[in-house]
């Protein structure tokens, strides 16, 4: 009883402490008793690529569906990636995505995974409370030397109309996709050479899917719309307006396909072809096939369903679709913005920018020669003369080692003064302006520090990111976390003087544009160029039909006119532009200069599009410096900016 009374008296004296202890105990108890997701209550299914097919050198969509039969909880998807070497660098890191698990319900999401990771075999983990509750093995079929063409339909038989079709000699591999299988990332659509969808299927897409699909087309993709009607606003107005159901003569398709006979009567719902559209088969009153340019890509439309029985029975059906892919390739006036982004010779080749990092700004040979000469003079004639004058020759045993020590200390001090005081960074990237204020951007950032420690970068939320390191360096803890309004890149415990690479790509809705008004007359190019971006553009040039027009530097908002004195005839514009823009031939610019020739490999130089190209020293969010307040000793950035603009011909008198 006495013990109990003393305890009660102590509780009365320290009432606040007692309340805190009771509260802490209750919190710990609630945490211990809180329900935790288990493998029995959570299951996960994944669908890789398009019908299980994917391209290894691109970002691949993975559709994740999770069934939770327990309480609501916050989880995350975790994927550990490694990859092939790019020179002496290799891909390594951990990718994570947040995922909310509703109580007793299903949830789904799309993630972008590097195709190289799928080829090596990897598992996607679902982590709840720091514990892996379920995993799904990601597997599929990597394809090459074929064109993947997606057909949006609920039926797996919907791809039969593409049987035996090819695209300029490359076989077409059609894959059936349900509407909910389309990813919400434009980069993940880069696996496809084309996408076929009816108007109804386009209307069934979510807002995020429609926006991603429209961005992909604007970056150079090919969308084939079958039938007529209203589509999501992201695609604007289609080439063929809707009309009443009717049966029309399908024989004009024979001329389009280059075959002897047509399919006869086919069903159509077409009204008229739009004034801006290009008609390929039929007439303006009864259009059958028409197309329009959409950014750098194209939208083709057929007034009929590809599954029309008369079309499927027609012997020229395969030739017709082959002709469509062939003509679509010829009509492509600008190369695509996303092409082989993860190839070692593609975008990932930009990581060679790390080769230009200089860990020390070493003194010149003349400085070391002066130090050595001073030591020889002091340790030789001077020491001999002084010791002889004071008659202390025996002190040479002390003086000479002291001089050696002082010289060594001086050399170390000189080296320390030349050592950088903080982080060294080199970054190069590409900004592909689409002409409507949007841009596709990607770049590589190389970082090195004289001190060990952590690096943290905050990149745009929709960016796809990979981290790389040298094969000769120890494995670093690299983590890429998506969510929270940003993509957070963490490089932990990076050793001193070791280089780490971050390769990021994404879509910028507010990049601006280079407003162009071009006309051609008498073999000369006229017009104006206005810089409507946030960057100062250096060494702006216009390339068109064997001409290189030099415009100099354009500040934001500045306009400059083209004139004949600025034009230079060129047979190799890339070499001539390198002579004009010296940034691409020196320092970190050599990486971009080497990459430029492959970047424009798909451009038809004789097309009706002019290429506007320049460089900038900033403007790419993918090349942001670390956000953990570390001192930066050197930061070098170079961005290649390009845009394609139409050229209007002027009808010459008498023609």
C-alpha positions in Angstrom: 0.0 0.0 0.0 2.8 2.4 0.8 4.4 1.7 -2.6 1.1 2.4 -4.4 0.6 5.7 -2.5 4.2 6.8 -3.4 3.5 6.1 -7.1 0.3 8.1 -6.9 2.1 11.0 -5.2 4.8 10.9 -7.9 2.1 10.9 -10.6 0.6 14.0 -9.0 3.9 15.8 -9.0 4.8 15.0 -12.6 1.4 15.0 -14.2 2.6 16.4 -17.5 5.3 13.7 -17.8 2.8 11.0 -16.9 0.4 12.2 -19.6 3.2 12.2 -22.2 4.2 8.7 -21.2 0.6 7.4 -21.5 0.2 9.1 -24.9 3.4 7.6 -26.2 2.4 4.1 -25.0 -1.0 4.4 -26.7 0.6 5.5 -30.0 3.0 2.6 -29.9 0.2 0.3 -29.1 -1.9 1.6 -32.0 1.0 1.2 -34.4 1.5 -2.4 -33.3 -2.2 -3.2 -33.6 -2.7 -1.4 -36.9 -3.5 -3.7 -39.8 -0.7 -4.4 -42.2 -1.2 -5.6 -45.7 -0.1 -9.2 -46.3 0.6 -11.2 -49.4 -2.7 -13.0 -48.9 -4.7 -9.8 -49.1 -2.8 -8.1 -52.0 -2.3 -9.4 -55.5 -0.7 -7.7 -58.5 -0.9 -8.3 -62.2 1.2 -6.6 -64.9 1.0 -6.3 -68.7 4.3 -5.4 -70.4 4.5 -3.4 -73.7 1.9 -4.0 -76.4 0.5 -7.4 -76.3 3.7 -8.6 -74.7 5.9 -7.0 -77.4 8.3 -4.2 -76.9 11.4 -2.4 -78.3 14.5 -2.8 -76.1 16.0 0.6 -76.8 13.0 2.6 -75.7 10.9 3.2 -72.6 8.3 0.5 -72.3 4.8 0.9 -70.7 3.8 -1.5 -68.0 0.2 -1.6 -66.9 0.0 -2.5 -63.2 -3.3 -3.7 -61.6 -3.4 -4.3 -57.9 -6.2 -6.0 -56.0 -6.4 -5.2 -52.3 -8.7 -7.2 -50.0 -7.5 -5.5 -46.9 -7.7 -2.0 -45.4 -6.6 1.1 -47.3 -2.9 1.7 -47.3 -0.1 3.6 -49.0 2.3 1.5 -51.0 5.0 1.9 -53.6 6.2 0.0 -56.7 9.9 -0.7 -56.7 12.0 -1.8 -59.7 15.8 -2.4 -59.6 17.4 -1.8 -62.9 20.8 -2.6 -64.4 21.7 -2.3 -67.9 24.2 -2.7 -70.7 27.3 -0.6 -70.8 27.5 2.6 -72.8 31.2 3.0 -73.3 32.6 2.6 -69.8 29.2 3.5 -68.2 26.4 1.3 -67.1 22.8 1.8 -66.0 22.1 1.2 -62.4 19.6 2.3 -59.8 16.2 1.8 -58.2 12.9 3.2 -59.6 10.0 3.8 -57.3 6.4 5.0 -57.9 3.8 5.7 -55.2 0.5 3.8 -55.3 -2.6 4.2 -53.1 -4.4 0.9 -52.2 -8.1 1.5 -51.6 -9.9 -0.7 -49.1 -11.3 -3.9 -50.6 -10.8 -2.6 -54.1 -8.7 -2.5 -57.3 -6.3 0.2 -58.5 -4.3 0.5 -61.6 -1.5 2.7 -62.9 1.0 2.9 -65.8 4.8 3.1 -65.3 7.6 3.5 -67.8 10.4 0.9 -67.7 13.6 0.9 -69.7 13.5 -1.9 -72.3 17.0 -3.0 -71.5 15.9 -3.9 -67.9 13.2 -6.2 -69.3 15.7 -8.0 -71.5 17.8 -9.0 -68.5 14.8 -10.1 -66.5 13.5 -8.3 -63.5 10.7 -8.3 -60.9 8.4 -5.5 -59.9 7.9 -5.4 -56.1 4.9 -3.9 -54.2 6.1 -2.6 -50.9 3.9 -1.7 -48.0 5.3 -0.4 -44.7 8.9 -1.2 -45.8 8.0 -4.9 -46.6 7.6 -6.6 -50.0 4.0 -8.0 -50.0 3.9 -9.3 -53.6 6.1 -9.3 -56.7 5.4 -9.7 -60.4 8.0 -10.9 -63.0 8.2 -8.6 -66.0 8.7 -10.5 -69.2 7.9 -10.0 -72.8 9.1 -10.4 -76.4 11.7 -7.9 -77.6 11.3 -7.2 -81.3 13.5 -5.7 -83.9 13.4 -5.3 -87.7 9.6 -5.1 -87.6 7.2 -2.2 -87.3 4.9 -2.5 -84.3 1.5 -1.2 -85.1 -1.1 -1.0 -82.4 -4.8 -1.6 -83.2 -7.1 -0.3 -80.5 -10.0 -2.8 -80.2 -11.7 -5.1 -77.7 -11.3 -8.0 -80.1 -8.1 -9.8 -80.7 -9.3 -10.5 -84.3 -9.3 -6.8 -85.1 -5.8 -6.9 -86.5 -6.6 -9.2 -89.4 -6.8 -6.3 -91.9 -3.0 -5.7 -91.5 -2.1 -9.3 -92.4 0.7 -9.4 -95.0 1.3 -5.6 -94.7 4.7 -4.0 -94.7 6.1 -0.5 -94.3 8.8 0.2 -96.9 10.0 -3.4 -96.9 9.8 -3.8 -93.1 7.1 -6.3 -92.0 4.3 -4.9 -89.9 3.6 -6.7 -86.6 0.0 -5.7 -85.6 -1.0 -6.0 -81.9 -4.5 -5.7 -80.5 -4.8 -3.2 -77.6 -7.8 -2.5 -75.4 -8.4 1.2 -74.8 -7.4 1.0 -71.2 -4.0 -0.6 -72.2 -2.8 2.6 -73.8 -0.2 4.3 -71.6 -0.4 7.8 -70.1 3.1 8.7 -71.3 4.1 9.9 -74.8 7.5 8.4 -74.4 6.2 4.9 -73.8 4.3 5.2 -77.2 7.6 5.5 -79.0 7.6 1.6 -79.3 4.9 2.0 -81.9 5.4 2.9 -85.6 1.7 3.7 -85.9 -1.5 3.4 -84.0 -4.9 2.6 -85.5 -8.1 3.5 -83.6 -11.7 4.2 -84.5 -13.4 7.4 -83.5 -15.4 5.5 -80.8 -12.1 4.0 -79.3 -10.5 7.5 -79.2 -13.5 8.8 -77.3 -13.1 6.0 -74.8 -9.6 7.1 -73.7 -9.1 8.9 -70.5 -7.9 12.5 -70.5 -4.4 11.5 -69.6 -4.3 8.8 -72.4 -5.7 11.2 -75.0 -3.1 13.9 -74.0 -0.2 11.4 -74.2 -1.4 10.1 -77.6 -1.7 13.6 -79.0 1.8 14.5 -77.6 3.2 11.4 -79.3 1.7 12.3 -82.6 2.9 15.9 -82.3 6.4 14.6 -81.8 6.3 12.6 -85.0 3.9 9.7 -84.5 1.4 8.3 -87.0 -2.2 8.0 -85.9 -4.7 6.3 -88.3 -8.3 7.1 -87.4 -11.0 4.9 -88.9 -14.5 6.2 -89.4 -15.8 9.7 -88.7 -17.2 11.7 -85.8 -16.1 13.9 -82.9 -12.9 13.0 -81.1 -11.2 14.4 -78.0 -10.3 18.1 -78.3 -6.5 17.2 -78.0 -6.7 16.0 -81.7 -8.5 19.1 -83.1 -10.6 18.6 -86.2 -10.1 15.5 -88.3 -9.4 15.6 -92.1 -12.8 14.1 -92.9 -16.0 15.5 -91.4 -18.8 13.1 -90.4 -21.8 12.5 -92.6 -24.7 10.2 -93.1 -24.3 6.4 -93.5 -24.0 5.5 -97.2 -22.7 2.9 -99.6 -20.1 4.3 -101.9 -17.9 3.0 -104.7 -14.6 1.8 -103.2 -12.8 1.4 -106.6 -10.7 4.7 -106.1 -8.8 2.7 -103.5 -7.4 0.6 -106.3 -5.6 3.6 -107.7 -4.3 4.5 -104.2 -3.1 0.9 -103.7 -1.7 0.5 -107.2 -3.8 -2.6 -108.0 -5.9 -3.5 -111.0 -9.3 -3.9 -109.4 -11.1 -2.3 -106.4 -13.2 -3.7 -103.6 -16.5 -2.6 -105.2 -19.2 -1.1 -102.9 -18.1 -0.3 -99.3 -19.8 1.4 -96.4 -18.9 5.0 -95.5 -19.9 7.7 -93.0 -18.0 10.6 -94.6 -19.1 14.1 -95.2 -16.5 16.2 -96.9 -12.7 16.6 -96.8 -11.4 19.6 -94.9 -9.9 22.4 -96.9 -6.5 22.0 -95.2 -6.5 18.2 -95.6 -4.6 16.2 -98.3 -6.9 13.9 -100.2 -5.4 10.5 -101.1 -8.4 8.5 -102.3 -11.9 9.5 -103.3 -13.2 13.0 -104.0 -13.9 16.1 -101.9 -17.6 15.1 -101.9 -16.9 11.4 -101.2 -13.5 11.2 -99.5 -12.1 7.8 -98.7 -8.6 8.5 -97.4 -7.2 11.9 -96.2 -4.4 13.1 -94.0 -3.2 16.2 -92.2 0.0 17.3 -90.5 -0.2 17.4 -86.7 3.0 19.0 -85.2 5.8 16.8 -86.5 3.5 13.8 -87.0 0.5 13.0 -89.1 -3.1 12.0 -88.7 -4.5 9.8 -91.4 -8.2 9.1 -91.6 -10.3 6.5 -93.5 -14.0 7.1 -94.1 -14.6 3.3 -93.7 -14.0 0.6 -91.2 -10.9 -1.6 -92.0 -13.1 -4.6 -91.0 -15.6 -4.0 -93.8 -16.2 -7.5 -95.2 -15.8 -6.3 -98.8 -12.4 -4.8 -97.9 -11.2 -7.9 -96.2 -12.3 -10.0 -99.2 -10.5 -7.7 -101.6 -7.2 -9.1 -102.9 -5.6 -5.6 -102.8 -6.3 -5.0 -99.1 -2.7 -5.6 -98.0 -1.4 -3.5 -100.8 -3.6 -0.6 -99.8 -2.3 -0.6 -96.2 1.2 -1.0 -97.5 0.7 2.0 -99.7 -0.7 4.0 -96.8 2.4 3.4 -94.7 4.7 4.1 -97.6 2.9 7.4 -98.5 2.8 8.4 -94.8 6.6 8.0 -94.7 7.0 10.2 -97.8 4.7 12.8 -96.4 6.8 13.1 -93.2 8.6 16.4 -93.5 10.4 16.4 -90.2 12.2 13.7 -88.3 10.6 12.6 -85.0 11.5 14.0 -81.7 11.6 10.6 -79.9 13.7 8.1 -81.7 15.9 5.4 -80.2 16.2 7.5 -77.0 17.9 4.7 -75.0 20.3 3.5 -77.7 24.0 3.7 -76.8 24.3 5.7 -80.1 21.1 7.6 -79.4 20.2 9.9 -76.6 22.2 7.9 -74.0 25.3 8.7 -76.1 25.1 12.2 -74.6 26.5 10.8 -71.3 30.0 11.0 -73.0 29.8 14.6 -71.7 31.4 13.3 -68.5 34.6 12.7 -70.4 35.2 16.5 -70.5 35.1 16.9 -66.7 38.4 18.3 -65.3 39.0 17.2 -61.7 41.9 19.6 -61.3 43.0 22.8 -62.9 46.6 21.8 -62.8 49.4 24.5 -63.0 51.3 24.7 -66.2 54.7 23.0 -66.9 56.4 26.4 -66.7 55.2 26.8 -63.1 56.7 23.4 -62.1 59.9 24.3 -64.0 60.3 27.5 -62.0 59.7 25.7 -58.7 62.3 23.0 -59.6 64.8 25.7 -60.7 64.3 27.6 -57.4 64.9 24.4 -55.4 68.1 23.5 -57.3 69.5 27.0 -56.8 68.6 27.1 -53.1 69.8 23.6 -52.4 73.0 24.0 -54.5 74.9 27.3 -55.0 73.0 29.4 -52.4 73.3 26.8 -49.6 76.9 26.2 -50.4 77.8 29.9 -50.4 75.9 30.7 -47.2 77.2 27.8 -45.2 80.8 28.5 -46.3 80.5 32.1 -45.3 79.4 31.2 -41.8 81.8 28.3 -41.7 79.0 25.8 -40.7 79.3 23.2 -43.5 78.1 20.5 -41.1 74.7 22.2 -41.0 74.1 21.0 -44.6 72.7 17.8 -43.0 69.9 20.0 -41.6 69.5 22.7 -44.2 69.1 20.4 -47.2 66.3 18.2 -45.7 64.6 21.4 -44.5 64.7 22.8 -48.0 63.3 19.6 -49.4 60.5 19.6 -46.8 59.6 23.3 -47.5 59.5 22.6 -51.3 57.3 19.6 -50.8 54.9 21.6 -48.6 54.8 24.4 -51.2 54.0 21.9 -54.0 51.1 20.5 -51.9 49.9 24.0 -51.1 50.0 24.9 -54.8 48.0 21.8 -55.7 45.5 22.5 -52.9 44.9 26.0 -54.2 44.2 24.6 -57.7 41.7 22.0 -56.3 38.0 22.9 -57.0 36.1 24.1 -54.0 32.9 22.2 -54.9 30.9 20.2 -57.3 31.9 19.9 -61.0 29.0 19.6 -63.5 28.8 19.2 -67.2 25.4 19.0 -69.0 24.3 18.7 -72.6 20.8 18.3 -73.9 18.3 18.7 -76.8 15.2 20.8 -76.9 12.9 19.8 -79.7 10.4 22.7 -80.2 7.2 21.5 -81.8 6.1 24.9 -83.0 3.1 25.3 -80.7 4.8 26.3 -77.4 5.5 22.7 -76.4 8.8 20.8 -76.6 10.3 17.4 -76.0 13.5 17.6 -74.0 16.2 15.3 -72.9 19.7 15.6 -71.6 22.6 14.1 -69.7 24.2 15.5 -66.6 27.6 14.4 -65.4 28.7 15.3 -61.8 31.9 14.9 -59.8 33.0 16.3 -56.5 36.4 16.4 -54.6 34.4 15.3 -51.5 32.3 12.3 -50.9 28.6 12.7 -50.0 25.1 12.7 -51.4 23.5 14.4 -54.4 19.8 15.2 -54.7 18.1 16.5 -57.8 14.5 17.6 -58.3 13.4 17.2 -61.9 9.9 17.7 -63.5 7.3 15.2 -62.3 6.6 13.6 -65.7 10.3 12.9 -66.5 11.7 9.5 -67.2 15.1 9.2 -65.6 18.0 6.8 -65.6 21.2 7.0 -63.5 24.5 5.7 -64.7 28.0 5.2 -63.4 31.4 4.1 -64.5 32.2 0.4 -64.8 35.4 1.0 -62.9 33.7 2.6 -59.9 32.0 1.0 -56.9 28.2 0.7 -57.0 26.5 3.8 -55.7 23.0 3.9 -54.1 20.9 5.6 -56.8 17.2 6.0 -56.3 14.6 7.6 -58.6 11.4 8.5 -56.8 8.3 9.5 -58.9 5.5 11.4 -57.1 4.9 14.4 -54.9 4.9 16.8 -57.9 8.5 16.0 -58.9 10.9 13.3 -59.8 13.5 13.1 -57.1 16.9 11.6 -57.9 19.1 10.6 -54.9 22.7 9.6 -55.3 23.9 8.4 -51.8 27.4 7.9 -50.6 29.1 8.9 -53.8 32.9 8.5 -53.4 35.2 11.5 -54.0 36.3 12.1 -57.6 33.8 9.6 -58.9 31.5 10.6 -61.8 27.7 9.9 -61.8 25.4 10.5 -64.7 21.7 11.4 -64.8 19.9 11.0 -68.1 16.4 12.5 -68.1 13.7 13.1 -70.7 10.3 14.7 -70.6 7.6 16.9 -72.2 7.6 20.7 -71.5 4.2 22.3 -72.1 5.6 25.9 -71.8 8.9 25.8 -73.6 7.9 28.5 -76.1 8.7 28.5 -79.8 10.7 30.0 -82.6 8.0 31.9 -84.6 8.9 31.7 -88.3 7.3 33.2 -91.4 9.2 31.8 -94.4 8.6 32.2 -98.1 10.6 31.0 -101.1 10.9 32.9 -104.4 13.4 32.8 -107.2 15.5 30.2 -105.3 15.9 32.5 -102.3 14.4 32.2 -98.8 12.7 35.3 -97.3 10.9 35.9 -94.0 11.4 36.6 -90.3 12.4 34.6 -87.2 11.2 35.6 -83.7 12.6 34.1 -80.5 9.5 33.3 -78.4 11.4 31.2 -75.8 12.8 32.1 -72.4 16.4 31.6 -73.6 18.9 33.6 -75.5 19.6 31.6 -78.7 23.2 31.7 -80.0 24.3 31.2 -83.6 20.8 30.8 -85.0 20.7 29.3 -88.5 18.0 28.3 -91.0 18.7 25.2 -93.2 16.6 24.8 -96.3 17.1 23.2 -99.8 20.9 23.4 -99.9 21.1 26.8 -98.1 22.4 27.8 -94.7 21.2 31.2 -93.5 23.1 32.7 -90.5 21.1 34.9 -88.2 23.5 35.4 -85.2 22.2 35.7 -81.6 18.5 36.2 -80.8 17.5 37.4 -77.3 14.0 36.5 -76.0 11.4 38.5 -78.0 13.9 39.6 -80.7 13.0 39.4 -84.4 15.4 39.2 -87.3 14.7 39.2 -91.1 16.4 36.9 -93.6 18.2 38.4 -96.5 20.3 37.1 -99.4 23.6 38.3 -98.0 23.2 35.9 -95.1 22.7 32.8 -97.3 25.5 30.3 -97.9 25.2 27.4 -100.3 26.1 24.2 -98.6 26.4 20.5 -99.5 27.1 19.4 -95.9 25.2 21.8 -93.7 26.2 20.0 -90.5 29.9 20.6 -91.1 29.2 24.2 -92.2 27.1 24.8 -89.1 29.9 23.5 -86.9 32.2 26.0 -88.5 29.7 28.7 -87.8 28.7 27.6 -84.2 32.1 26.9 -82.6 30.4 25.8 -79.4 29.7 22.5 -81.1 33.3 21.8 -81.8 34.9 22.7 -78.5 34.6 21.4 -74.9 31.3 19.8 -74.0 29.9 20.9 -77.3 31.7 18.1 -79.1 29.3 15.6 -77.6 26.4 17.5 -79.2 28.2 18.0 -82.4 28.8 14.3 -82.8 25.2 13.6 -81.9 23.7 16.1 -84.3 24.4 14.1 -87.5 22.4 11.1 -86.2 19.7 13.3 -84.8 18.6 14.6 -88.3 19.1 11.3 -90.1 15.4 11.0 -90.9 14.9 14.5 -92.2 14.2 15.0 -95.9 16.5 17.9 -96.7 14.5 18.6 -99.9 11.1 18.9 -98.1 9.0 21.9 -97.7 10.1 22.3 -94.1 13.0 24.5 -93.0 15.1 23.5 -90.0 15.9 26.2 -87.5 18.8 25.3 -85.2 20.7 27.1 -82.4 22.3 26.6 -79.0 21.6 27.9 -75.6 23.5 27.9 -72.2 20.4 27.2 -70.1 16.7 26.4 -70.4 16.6 22.6 -69.9 15.0 21.6 -66.6 16.5 18.1 -67.0 19.9 19.6 -66.4 19.0 21.2 -63.0 21.8 21.4 -60.4 21.5 19.4 -57.1 19.1 20.9 -54.6 21.0 20.0 -51.4 22.8 23.3 -51.2 26.2 21.9 -52.1 28.8 24.4 -53.4 29.2 24.3 -57.2 32.7 25.1 -58.4 32.0 24.6 -62.2 28.8 24.3 -64.1 28.9 24.1 -67.9 25.6 23.6 -69.8 24.9 23.5 -73.6 21.5 22.9 -75.1 20.8 22.2 -78.8 17.6 23.8 -79.8 15.8 23.0 -83.1 12.4 23.5 -84.7 10.9 22.8 -88.1 8.9 25.5 -89.9 6.9 25.4 -93.2 8.1 27.3 -96.2 5.4 28.8 -98.5 6.3 29.0 -102.2 5.6 32.2 -104.0 4.1 31.8 -107.5 6.4 33.5 -109.9 5.1 35.8 -112.6 4.3 34.0 -115.8 4.3 30.5 -114.3 
